[in-house]
């Protein structure tokens, strides 16, 4: 009941803009849920990024009358994963507030040359955030 109450509380007036805001929330959840010591990421939370990327790419191809429904369905997935993963508490140490001029080239290099470079899910997560 609580999940549905939370889900139904989100009033979408502009599906594209509101979806963009919700994507930022899923990126924040991904970044702040990475294990600080091992740098391991959560497999389920990474799927929030990849599914949001898919929805962002496909949404323009669906008739506008379905946009709100599709965005809301994706948001229900976000809520469900968040709850099923035990409502992970954000670790703000994972957010580097001073990027020292590092941009997407740096991130891409780290993604392609790190211990996770062979992990398709990790690479897709980076792409989902970049694109």
N, C-alpha and C positions, 0 to 999 in steps of 0.2 A: 504494500500500500504506500509506503513512504517513497519508494522509487517512482511509482506512478504519480504521486503528488508532486514530487520534484520535477519530473519530466513534463507534466502538464502545466507547471508554473511558468515555463519558458514561453513567452509570447513573441512570436516571430512576425515582424512587420515587413522586413526586407530580407527575403531568404538568402540572397547572395552576401549581403553585408553581415547579417547575423551569423551565417555559416562561417564566414571569415573569422569573426570573433571567437566562435566556438573552436575553430581550428587552432587558434592561438592558445586556447586553454588546453587542448590536447598536446600541443608542442611543449607547453610548460609542464604538464604532467609527465611527459616522456623525459624531458631534461632533468627534472628534479627528482625523478624516481630511479635514476641510474645509481647503482651501488658505488659509493664514493671510493672504496678501496680497490675493488676488482674491476671497476668500470663496466661491469655487466649491466645490460639493459633488460627490461622486462619484455619478454616475447609477446605477451598479450597487449601491453600498452603500445608496442610498436605497431600493432595492427590498427590501432586507432588512427595513426598517421597514414598508413597505406590505404585504409578504407576512405579516409577523408580526401586523400589525393584522388582516388578513383571517383568519388562523388563530385569533387570539384571539376574534374575533367569531363565527366558525363552529364552533369546537371544541365548545361546549355542545350543538350540534345533532347532533353525531355520537355514535353509541353509545360508551360509555366504553372498550370493548375496542379502539377505533381511536385513542384519544388518544395513547398513547405512540408508536405508529407515525407518526402525523401530526407530532407534535412533533419526532421524530427526523429525519423527512424534511426538515422546515424547517431543522433544525440542520445537516444535510448541505449544504443550499444556502448557509448562512452560511459554513461552512468552505470550500466551493468558491469562493465569491465572494472571500473573504479571500485565498485562495491565488492565484486568477486575477488579482487586482489587485496581486500582487507582495508580499503580506503587509505592507501599509502600516504604518509605524511610527506609533504614536499621537503626535500633537502636543499635548502637555498645555497649550500656550499657548492653545488653543481653549476651554479650560474656565475660565470666569469663576468663581472661587471665592467672590467677594463679589457677590451679586446686588443689593445695595443696595435691597432691597425690591421688585425687579422680579419679577413673576410671569407667569402665562400671558397676562394682558391686554397686557403689554409685548411679549411674544413674538408674540402674534397681530397686534398693530399693526405690528411689524417685518416679519412675513411678508406682510401684506397691502399694505404701503406701501414695500416694498423693490424692488430691481431684479429680484427673483425672483418678484414677486407674480403675474406672468402664467404662471409655470411650474407647471403642475399637479402635477408630481412633487414639487416643493419644498413646496407647500402641503399635499399629502397626507402628506409626511414629518412636517411639524409636527403635523398632526392625529393621525397615528399615535402620536406621542410624548405628545401631550396626553390623548387618550382612553384 
